[in-house]
Amino acid sequence: MDTKKKILVFAATFNELDNVKELVSLIKKQPSDPDILIIDDNSPDGTSEEIKKLQNNFNNLFLIERSGKLGLDSAHKEAYEFALKNNYDFLITMDADLSHDPNELGNFIKNLDKFPFVLGSRYISGGQCLMTGRRLILSKYGNLIIKFVFQVDCNEFTTSYRGFNLKKLNNFHLNLVKAKGYSFMMGAVHEIFRKKIKFKEIPIIFNDRKKGYSKIPRIEIFRTLINLFILKFFK
């Protein structure tokens, strides 16, 4: 790994008070010692206040507080712009609920030295999804449906654990992705394919959250299906 690389790890938060301290601690224990950006959508549980306390103990922990629940897509776009403006080499995005293991960051960094885009995948050899019941079925078969419709050699479209080599993605920006909400993750991968950008899928283990609750409303399933066909036939 090139230790001179400037690396930013980003997570969006809404009511993640129970998880954010452990998340920051685990990220900062990584050999790469990346900077961290958290964008909080005015969490009523005090998430942003906890992050401010953590800033006293950890260097290069940045917090952007927003006025309300402005959405996952806009948070990711804001993080991408922050990384560009501050001249980072790599941006790695992940969930804040500890479903993504910070100990896997090293594998992202290693592969970002070679590829413009690295996608953490639960559904390739070595990957695993530890969700159960209805959520597991929706995730597994949802990704299979997306793969079938897009007709691309990729197995993961919906996880946010992914990395961007900002020095190699000269003709790409997350602002190009028009899909909103949780469909944004699928839309970002589709934009990568559309621009024929080289990418690498790497295995990740997706842990079901132990604290807090999922923020994905059921209607997002239908929105994702609608956006899937919009992307396929109108982009």
N, C-alpha and C positions, 0 to 999 in steps of 0.2 A: 504494500500500500504506500502511495506517495503521501508522506506526512505533511507536505506543503499544501495539500488541497484544503480549501476553505469549505467547510461542510455545515449545512443548516438542516436540522431536523424540525419538522413542523407537525403540530397537531391542533385541530380545532376542538374547542370544549364548549359544552353546555351541561351544567350540573355534573361535573366530574370531581367534586371535592374529595370523594373517597379514594380516587385513583391518582390524582395529579402528582402528589408528593412522591409516590413510588415510581411513577413514570419518569419524572425528572431525574430522580436519583439513579435509576437504572441506565438512562441514556448517558448521564454524566460519568458513569463508571466505564464506559466503552473506551478502548485504547485510542480511538480517533478523537476523543473529547470534543464532539461536535457542539456548535452553538445550537440553541433551542429557541424556536418561536412558537408561542401559543397565542391563538386568537380566540378570545372568549366572547360569546354572544350574550353578555349581560346575565350570566348565570345567577339565579336567585339564591342558590345554596352557598355562595361565598367562594366559588372556585377562584375568581380573580384575586381575592384577598389572600388566599393561600399561596398563589403564585408570587404575589408581592413579598410575602414572607420568605419564600424560597430564593428570591433574588438576593437576599442578604447572605445566602450561603453558597450560591452558585454563580460563577462568572458567565457572562454572555447568555443569560436567560432573558429573552425579550417577551413582552406581553403587549398585545394590542387588545384594548377593550372596546367593544362595539356597543351601540346604543340599544340593540335588541337582537332578536333571533333572526338574523339576516340570511342564514342559509349556508349549507356546506359548500356549495359551488362558489359563492362569492368569497368565502374564507380561503379556499384553495387558490383562487385567482389573486387575492391580496397577498398571500404568502409567496406566490410565484414572483409577483412584482417586487416584493420586499427583497427576495433573494437576488433578483437581477440588479436592483438599485444598489445593493450592498456588496456586489461583486463576488458572490459565492460561486464556487465551482460546481458543487453538487447540492441539490435539494432533495431530501428524502421526506416523504409524507407518511403519516401513520395515524391510527386511531389513538384516542387518549384513554381508552377504557382497559388497557393492558391485554386486549385481544391480540395485539401484535407484540412480539417479543423483541425488546431492544437489543438483546444479544445477537440478533440476526443482522444488525446494522452493518457489521463488518463484511458480510457477504454481498450486501448491496454496494458498499463502497468499492470492493474488489472488482465487481462487474461493471460499475460505472466508469472505471478506468478504460474499459473497452467498448462500452455500448452507450449510445445517447439516452436510452430509456431502459429501465430495469423494472420488471413487474413481479411482485411477490405473488406466488400462486399456491393455492391450497390443493389444486387438482392436477398436479403433475407428480411424477415419481419423487418421493421424499417429502412431499407436502401433505398436510392433513388439516381437516376442518373438524374441530371438536364441539361444534354446535350440535344440538340434538333436536329430534322431533320435527315439527313443522318448519322451523327456521333452517335446519340442515337441508331438508327436501327442497325448499324454495331456492336456497342458494345453489345447491348442486345442479338441479335441473334447470334453473334459471340461466346459469352460465352455459350449460349445454345448448339451450335454445338460442342464446345469443351467438354462440360459435356457429351453429347451424345456419342462422340467418345471415350472418356476416361472411360465412365461408372463408374464414381465415385460420391459420395454424396457431391458435392461441387458446388457452384453457381457462383463463381467469380475466374477468372484466369488471368485477364489482368491488374488490378489496381496495382500500386506499393505501396499502403498504406498497409504495412504489418510489422509484428514484429517477431523477432527471439530471443529466450531465448538461448544465446550462451553457457550457462552452461549445458543445456540439449541436445544440438545438437552436441554431440561428434562425430558422424559418418557422419556429413553433412558439406558441404562447398559450397558456390555459384560457386566455381571453377569447381565443378562437372557438372554444367549446360553448355551444348555445344551450345545451341541455341543462335543466335546473335540478335542484334537489339531489337525491341519491342516483338519479340517472346520469348525473354529471360524470361519475366515475367511468361508466360505460362510454359516454361521449368522448372523454379524454383519450381513451384507448383507441376508439374509432378514428379520431383525428390523427393519432400516430400512424395508424394503418394507411389512412387516406394520403398522408404525406410521404408514405413509403420510408419511414424512419426505421433504422435498424433497432431491434429491441431484444432483450433477453428475459425469459421467464426463469425465475429461481424459486425453489420450494420454500414455503413458509408453513409453520404450524399456527393455525388460527385458534386461539383459546376463547371459549365462551366467557363472557364477562362474569366476574364473581361479585362485584359490587355495583350498585346503581342499576339502571334499566336501559334497554334499547330505545333509541330515539326514532326508529324507523316506523312511520305510520303505515298501516296496511294499504292505504290508497297508493303508496309509492310503487307497489307491485304493478298496478295497472298503468301508472304513469310510465314506468320503465318499459313495459310492453309497447305502449304507444310511441315512445321515443325511439325504441328499437326499430320500428318500421319506418319512422320518419327519417332516421339516419340511413337506413338501407335504401330507401327509394327516392329520397328527396335531397340527398347530399352528394 
